[in-house]
Amino acid sequence: MADSRGQEKEYSSTDPVGGVNSTNTSEPVATEPLQSVVSDSDSSSNVTEKRERPLADRTLTTTTTRSSITVGQPEPDPPAKKPWYSTLNPLKRRIPPPIPKERILSREHNAGLFSRLTWQWMAPLMHKGYQRPLELNDIWLVNPDRESALLAKRLAASFKRRATNRDRFPLLWAMHETFHNEFWIGGFCNLGASILQVISPFTLRFLISFANQAYVAQQRNQPPPNIGRGIGLVLAITFMQVFQSFGTNHFIYRGQMVGAQARGVLITLIFEKAMKLSGRAKAGGKAVDAHQQHKQDQELFNAKEGLLKRTIKKKLNPQGGPKVTPDKAQGIAGDGAGWANGKIVNLMSVDTYRIDQASGMFHMIWTSPIAILITLVVLLINLSYSALAGFALLVIGIPVLTKAIKSLFVRRRAINKITDQRVSLTQEVLQSVRFVKYFGWETSFLDRIKQIRKKEIRSIQFLLAIRNAINAVSMSLPIFASMLSFITYSLSQHPLDPAPIFSSLALFNSLRLPLNLLPLVIGQVIDAWASIGRIQEFLLAEEQADDFKWDMESKSAVSIENADFTWERTVTQESDNNNPQTKKQAKAAKKAEKVEQVASKAGSSSLGADSASTVTSTEPFKLQSMDFSIGRSELIAVIGGVGSGKSSLLAALAGDMRRTNGQVTIGASRAFCPQYAWIQNATVRNNIVFGKDYERSWYDKVVDA
């Protein structure tokens, strides 16, 4: 306490203002006595003198709440001295390169063949980044051949053409048509690198044999083998390693570029589709024609047929296109899941990322089996039939891994539903956070989100456990296979020649890369395949059609003739208890669904169906037999009780409600201001003027009103 009071007293003596404003009553305030009284002229000269003095900045100290006065600007810290060894680096200049005034086009666009092979076109940017931190103008503009707008237009045209022709996988083949050049260049580079990875250890056998012959000749004083043969083998292995490195790096580069471009293009297409998506598609519905209605009735009838008969029909008459679950309600098509904003955001973030990740290593799916077969042939040459013992272990282990990998696909689809549910709920809470705060619902919604997140994490942990087990088995298989082969080779009375032994050991080690990465790549491709199906289903959804008739020469601004409008049905809510099902649970759910379909067909009540997982039979609100016209320059007021359809009428004129009958003619431009408050992020005056010229009299009237 004494020290703090001493500090306060010291600061008070140096700060007259702080001393006067001090509230410490235990000690008197020291003030200077009044020396003299000055006149007006003296005071004016004193004021000018004060103006010529440097400005005093008042700052707060950290040890007390009193203020201190500092005169002038603080002196800058002296530059830190660089260590003496930093000046000895010949690659770093003393003066860093200047920052360009504007960004230039990527050097890849005009780079030559050698520059593209060795990535020499990246050297200036890497050198500049080594000399100093990169700035925005240092980063080149995107290569015009890789712009997302150009690629998105190309992909959209191909997808539209293939969807019109009713191809089975229009999005997959549209992506292949857009990126096939760079995609297959990376694939063939990986194939060449995989073959060289096998041939290089096989060539090592001859080099070891040459060294062994030279050693034996030296020990026995015999003429050594020709040195040119050894030099040729060394150069061959060196060049094979160089070309293998070129192939592997170009494979990774091309794969990553295709993945990044595909992600950017798909995000563009998803965003454009979201702007044109119809209300019926957002609610999970589809247009129903007579053929679809007959097909839906037939599906309900087929629920009574036996399992064997339906299985034979599916095998004999396979149908293409994405699979959707038919609705249980009569006269409605679609699965009822809908496309909420959270689900669309999930497509743009999670699903496109999975496609990006799978594109990087995709070609290992077909190049790795080729490399494994070539390795088997070479091992048979080195170890004869003893190599079959090790490969028998691989043949036994690969089907087990394949079965485990198939389970990843089923669980990934179940996890996608939980993720969509969590993202949708989080977005709804954020959009309605005002009401959540008003009514104190934070704890309730947080508990729901935590519960869904806990289920998601639990499912992801189980999936990752399966994936890690697959990786562990695949990593250990080459080791046990080589041990089994060498034990068989030794017990079958073969001489332990170092040339085939070390060559075979290198070949078994080369199997580690494809066997370790293959399960990982298969898992990524499975996730990407599920994402492609989801994105394809979204892109094939119904778009909003402007079915109004436009006639700018009409006498009326709006003319409605016997028109009917309807809102869309409620989106099917996913149950919170949608954990990944076992086979027994799936069979029980399928059986319950059949019973429910038969019961709904017969008109009976549902047998214990969960209301949260079925589509409600309540029809949405409708406007029927609307027949009126609005003249030009007329001010119309719609009056009615709560829930009578006033807002629905305005939404129908704006095109938000779907017209089911009649005709609507619009003879002027339209603008729709919804009921909820909306303001600009600007001043009150700018919100009132709203882009128009400012008129004081009109503005005052608005404020008074």
Backbone hydrogen bonds, N-H to C=O, Kabsch-Sander energy under -0.5 kcal/mol:
donor,donor_aa,acceptor,acceptor_aa,energy
5,R,1,M,-2.5
6,G,2,A,-2.3
7,Q,3,D,-2.3
8,E,4,S,-2.4
9,K,5,R,-2.5
10,E,6,G,-2.0
11,Y,7,Q,-2.5
12,S,8,E,-2.1
13,S,9,K,-1.8
14,T,10,E,-1.1
15,D,11,Y,-0.9
19,G,15,D,-2.7
20,V,16,P,-2.3
21,N,17,V,-2.4
22,S,19,G,-0.7
25,T,23,T,-0.8
30,A,28,P,-0.5
31,T,29,V,-0.6
35,Q,33,P,-0.5
38,V,36,S,-0.5
43,S,39,S,-2.3
44,S,40,D,-2.2
45,S,41,S,-2.2
46,N,42,D,-2.2
47,V,43,S,-1.9
48,T,44,S,-2.0
49,E,45,S,-2.0
50,K,46,N,-2.1
51,R,47,V,-2.0
52,E,48,T,-1.5
53,R,49,E,-0.8
57,D,55,L,-0.5
57,D,70,T,-2.2
59,T,57,D,-0.6
59,T,68,S,-1.9
61,T,66,R,-1.2
68,S,59,T,-2.1
70,T,57,D,-2.0
72,G,55,L,-1.3
86,S,83,P,-1.2
87,T,83,P,-0.5
87,T,84,W,-0.8
88,L,85,Y,-0.8
89,N,86,S,-0.9
92,K,89,N,-0.9
93,R,91,L,-0.5
106,S,141,L,-0.8
109,H,106,S,-1.2
111,A,108,E,-0.9
116,R,112,G,-2.0
117,L,113,L,-2.3
118,T,114,F,-2.1
119,W,115,S,-0.8
120,Q,115,S,-1.5
121,W,115,S,-0.7
122,M,119,W,-1.3
123,A,120,Q,-1.6
126,M,122,M,-2.1
127,H,123,A,-2.8
128,K,124,P,-2.2
129,G,125,L,-2.2
130,Y,126,M,-1.3
131,Q,127,H,-1.4
132,R,128,K,-2.0
138,D,135,E,-0.8
139,I,135,E,-0.8
139,I,136,L,-1.0
141,L,104,I,-3.1
146,R,143,N,-2.4
147,E,144,P,-0.9
151,L,147,E,-2.1
152,A,148,S,-2.8
153,K,149,A,-1.9
154,R,150,L,-1.9
155,L,151,L,-2.7
156,A,152,A,-2.6
157,A,153,K,-2.0
158,S,154,R,-2.0
159,F,155,L,-2.7
160,K,156,A,-2.4
161,R,157,A,-2.1
162,R,158,S,-2.3
163,A,159,F,-2.6
164,T,160,K,-2.0
165,N,161,R,-1.7
166,R,163,A,-0.9
167,D,162,R,-2.3
173,W,169,F,-1.9
174,A,170,P,-1.9
175,M,171,L,-2.3
176,H,172,L,-1.9
177,E,173,W,-2.2
178,T,174,A,-1.6
179,F,175,M,-2.3
180,H,176,H,-1.0
183,F,179,F,-2.2
184,W,180,H,-2.5
185,I,181,N,-1.8
186,G,182,E,-1.9
187,G,183,F,-1.4
188,F,184,W,-2.5
189,C,185,I,-2.0
190,N,186,G,-1.9
191,L,187,G,-2.1
192,G,188,F,-2.5
193,A,189,C,-2.2
194,S,190,N,-2.4
195,I,191,L,-2.1
196,L,192,G,-2.3
197,Q,193,A,-1.8
198,V,194,S,-0.8
198,V,195,I,-0.7
199,I,195,I,-2.5
200,S,196,L,-2.3
202,F,198,V,-1.2
203,T,199,I,-2.4
204,L,200,S,-1.5
205,R,201,P,-0.8
205,R,202,F,-0.8
206,F,202,F,-0.6
206,F,203,T,-0.6
207,L,203,T,-1.5
208,I,204,L,-2.5
209,S,205,R,-2.2
210,F,206,F,-2.3
211,A,207,L,-2.3
212,N,208,I,-2.3
213,Q,209,S,-2.3
214,A,210,F,-2.3
215,Y,211,A,-2.0
216,V,212,N,-2.4
217,A,213,Q,-2.4
218,Q,214,A,-1.9
219,Q,215,Y,-2.1
220,R,216,V,-1.9
221,N,218,Q,-0.7
222,Q,217,A,-2.9
229,R,226,N,-0.9
230,G,226,N,-0.9
231,I,227,I,-2.3
232,G,228,G,-2.4
233,L,229,R,-2.1
234,V,230,G,-2.3
235,L,231,I,-2.7
236,A,232,G,-2.3
237,I,233,L,-2.4
238,T,234,V,-2.4
239,F,235,L,-2.8
240,M,236,A,-2.3
241,Q,237,I,-2.1
242,V,238,T,-2.1
243,F,239,F,-2.8
244,Q,240,M,-2.2
245,S,241,Q,-2.1
246,F,242,V,-2.3
247,G,243,F,-2.7
248,T,244,Q,-2.6
249,N,245,S,-2.4
250,H,246,F,-2.4
251,F,247,G,-2.2
252,I,248,T,-2.3
253,Y,249,N,-2.6
254,R,250,H,-2.8
255,G,251,F,-2.2
256,Q,252,I,-2.6
257,M,253,Y,-2.3
258,V,254,R,-2.6
259,G,255,G,-2.3
260,A,256,Q,-2.5
261,Q,257,M,-2.6
262,A,258,V,-2.7
263,R,259,G,-2.2
264,G,260,A,-2.3
265,V,261,Q,-2.5
266,L,262,A,-2.5
267,I,263,R,-2.3
268,T,264,G,-1.7
269,L,265,V,-2.4
270,I,266,L,-2.7
271,F,267,I,-2.3
272,E,268,T,-2.4
273,K,269,L,-2.4
274,A,270,I,-2.3
275,M,271,F,-1.3
276,K,272,E,-0.6
276,K,273,K,-1.0
277,L,273,K,-0.7
278,S,542,E,-2.0
282,K,278,S,-2.0
283,A,279,G,-1.5
284,G,281,A,-1.2
285,G,280,R,-2.9
286,K,333,A,-1.3
289,D,287,A,-0.5
293,Q,289,D,-2.4
294,H,290,A,-2.3
295,K,291,H,-2.1
296,Q,292,Q,-2.5
297,D,293,Q,-2.3
298,Q,294,H,-2.1
299,E,295,K,-1.9
300,L,296,Q,-1.8
301,F,297,D,-1.9
302,N,298,Q,-2.4
303,A,299,E,-0.7
304,K,301,F,-1.6
305,E,302,N,-1.4
310,R,306,G,-1.8
311,T,307,L,-2.0
312,I,308,L,-2.2
313,K,309,K,-1.9
314,K,310,R,-2.1
315,K,311,T,-1.8
316,L,312,I,-2.3
317,N,313,K,-2.4
332,I,329,A,-1.1
333,A,286,K,-0.8
336,G,284,G,-2.1
339,W,282,K,-1.2
344,I,340,A,-2.1
345,V,341,N,-2.6
346,N,342,G,-1.9
347,L,343,K,-1.7
348,M,344,I,-2.1
349,S,345,V,-1.9
350,V,346,N,-1.5
351,D,346,N,-1.7
352,T,347,L,-1.4
353,Y,349,S,-0.9
354,R,350,V,-1.9
355,I,351,D,-1.8
356,D,352,T,-2.0
357,Q,353,Y,-2.4
358,A,354,R,-2.3
359,S,355,I,-1.6
360,G,356,D,-0.8
360,G,357,Q,-0.6
361,M,357,Q,-0.7
364,M,361,M,-1.5
365,I,362,F,-2.1
366,W,363,H,-0.7
367,T,363,H,-2.2
368,S,364,M,-1.4
370,I,366,W,-0.8
371,A,367,T,-2.4
372,I,368,S,-2.4
373,L,369,P,-2.3
374,I,370,I,-2.3
375,T,371,A,-2.2
376,L,372,I,-2.0
377,V,373,L,-1.9
378,V,374,I,-2.3
379,L,375,T,-2.6
380,L,376,L,-2.1
381,I,377,V,-1.5
382,N,378,V,-2.1
383,L,379,L,-3.5
384,S,380,L,-1.2
386,S,383,L,-1.6
387,A,384,S,-1.4
388,L,385,Y,-1.2
389,A,386,S,-0.9
390,G,386,S,-0.7
391,F,387,A,-1.9
392,A,388,L,-1.9
393,L,389,A,-1.2
394,L,390,G,-1.4
395,V,391,F,-2.6
396,I,392,A,-2.0
397,G,393,L,-2.2
398,I,394,L,-2.5
400,V,396,I,-0.8
401,L,397,G,-2.1
402,T,398,I,-2.5
403,K,399,P,-2.3
404,A,400,V,-1.9
405,I,401,L,-2.3
406,K,402,T,-1.9
407,S,403,K,-1.2
408,L,404,A,-0.7
408,L,405,I,-0.7
409,F,405,I,-0.9
409,F,406,K,-0.6
410,V,406,K,-1.2
411,R,407,S,-2.0
412,R,408,L,-2.3
413,R,409,F,-1.7
414,A,410,V,-1.5
415,I,411,R,-2.3
416,N,412,R,-2.0
417,K,413,R,-1.2
418,I,414,A,-1.4
419,T,415,I,-2.5
420,D,416,N,-2.4
421,Q,417,K,-2.1
422,R,418,I,-2.3
423,V,419,T,-2.6
424,S,420,D,-2.4
425,L,421,Q,-2.2
426,T,422,R,-2.4
427,Q,423,V,-2.3
428,E,424,S,-2.2
429,V,425,L,-2.2
430,L,426,T,-2.2
431,Q,427,Q,-2.2
432,S,428,E,-1.7
433,V,430,L,-1.0
436,V,432,S,-2.0
437,K,433,V,-2.2
438,Y,434,R,-2.3
439,F,435,F,-2.3
440,G,436,V,-0.5
441,W,436,V,-2.4
445,F,441,W,-2.4
446,L,442,E,-2.7
447,D,443,T,-2.3
448,R,444,S,-1.9
449,I,445,F,-2.7
450,K,446,L,-2.8
451,Q,447,D,-2.3
452,I,448,R,-2.4
453,R,449,I,-2.8
454,K,450,K,-2.4
455,K,451,Q,-1.9
456,E,452,I,-2.4
457,I,453,R,-2.8
458,R,454,K,-2.4
459,S,455,K,-2.3
460,I,456,E,-2.6
461,Q,457,I,-2.8
462,F,458,R,-2.0
463,L,459,S,-2.2
464,L,460,I,-2.9
465,A,461,Q,-2.2
466,I,462,F,-2.0
467,R,463,L,-2.3
468,N,464,L,-2.9
469,A,465,A,-2.2
470,I,466,I,-2.2
471,N,467,R,-2.3
472,A,468,N,-2.6
473,V,469,A,-2.3
474,S,470,I,-2.5
475,M,471,N,-2.2
476,S,472,A,-1.6
477,L,473,V,-1.6
480,F,476,S,-2.2
481,A,477,L,-2.5
482,S,478,P,-2.4
483,M,479,I,-2.1
484,L,480,F,-2.4
485,S,481,A,-2.2
486,F,482,S,-2.5
487,I,483,M,-2.2
488,T,484,L,-2.1
489,Y,485,S,-2.5
490,S,486,F,-2.2
491,L,487,I,-2.4
492,S,488,T,-1.2
493,Q,490,S,-1.0
494,H,489,Y,-1.2
497,D,495,P,-2.1
501,I,497,D,-1.7
502,F,498,P,-2.5
503,S,499,A,-1.7
504,S,500,P,-2.3
505,L,501,I,-2.3
506,A,502,F,-2.1
507,L,503,S,-1.8
508,F,504,S,-2.6
509,N,505,L,-2.0
510,S,506,A,-1.7
511,L,507,L,-0.9
511,L,508,F,-0.6
512,R,509,N,-1.2
513,L,509,N,-0.5
515,L,511,L,-2.1
516,N,512,R,-2.6
517,L,513,L,-2.4
518,L,514,P,-2.0
520,L,516,N,-0.6
521,V,517,L,-3.0
522,I,518,L,-2.7
523,G,519,P,-2.4
524,Q,520,L,-2.2
525,V,521,V,-2.7
526,I,522,I,-2.4
527,D,523,G,-2.1
528,A,524,Q,-2.5
529,W,525,V,-2.7
530,A,526,I,-2.0
531,S,527,D,-2.0
532,I,528,A,-2.7
533,G,529,W,-1.9
534,R,530,A,-1.8
535,I,531,S,-2.7
536,Q,532,I,-2.6
537,E,533,G,-2.1
538,F,534,R,-1.9
539,L,535,I,-2.6
540,L,536,Q,-1.6
541,A,538,F,-1.4
544,Q,276,K,-3.8
547,D,545,A,-1.4
549,K,664,V,-3.0
550,W,548,F,-0.6
551,D,549,K,-0.5
551,D,666,I,-2.5
554,S,551,D,-1.6
557,A,630,I,-2.1
558,V,630,I,-1.8
559,S,665,T,-2.3
560,I,628,F,-3.1
561,E,663,Q,-2.6
562,N,560,I,-0.6
563,A,626,M,-2.6
564,D,661,N,-1.8
565,F,623,L,-3.1
566,T,658,R,-2.0
567,W,621,F,-2.4
572,T,336,G,-3.5
578,N,576,D,-0.8
579,N,577,N,-0.5
586,A,582,T,-2.5
587,K,583,K,-2.4
588,A,584,K,-2.4
589,A,585,Q,-2.5
590,K,586,A,-2.3
591,K,587,K,-2.3
592,A,588,A,-2.3
593,E,589,A,-2.0
594,K,590,K,-2.0
595,V,591,K,-2.2
596,E,592,A,-2.2
597,Q,593,E,-2.4
598,V,594,K,-2.5
599,A,595,V,-2.3
600,S,596,E,-2.6
601,K,597,Q,-2.0
602,A,598,V,-1.9
603,G,599,A,-0.7
604,S,599,A,-2.1
608,G,606,S,-1.4
613,S,610,D,-1.3
623,L,565,F,-3.0
626,M,563,A,-2.9
627,D,625,S,-0.6
628,F,560,I,-1.3
630,I,558,V,-3.2
632,R,555,K,-0.7
634,E,631,G,-1.0
636,I,634,E,-0.6
639,I,637,A,-0.6
644,S,641,G,-1.6
649,L,645,G,-1.9
650,L,646,K,-1.7
651,A,647,S,-2.4
652,A,648,S,-2.3
653,L,649,L,-2.1
654,A,650,L,-1.8
655,G,651,A,-0.7
655,G,652,A,-0.7
656,D,651,A,-2.6
657,M,651,A,-0.9
658,R,566,T,-2.0
660,T,564,D,-2.6
661,N,564,D,-1.2
663,Q,561,E,-1.6
665,T,559,S,-3.0
666,I,549,K,-3.0
667,G,557,A,-3.3
668,A,557,A,-0.5
673,C,671,A,-0.5
682,A,680,Q,-2.1
687,N,683,T,-1.8
688,I,684,V,-1.9
689,V,685,R,-2.9
690,F,686,N,-2.4
692,K,689,V,-1.3
699,Y,695,E,-2.6
700,D,696,R,-2.5
701,K,697,S,-1.8
702,V,698,W,-2.0
703,V,699,Y,-2.2
704,D,700,D,-2.6
705,A,701,K,-2.2
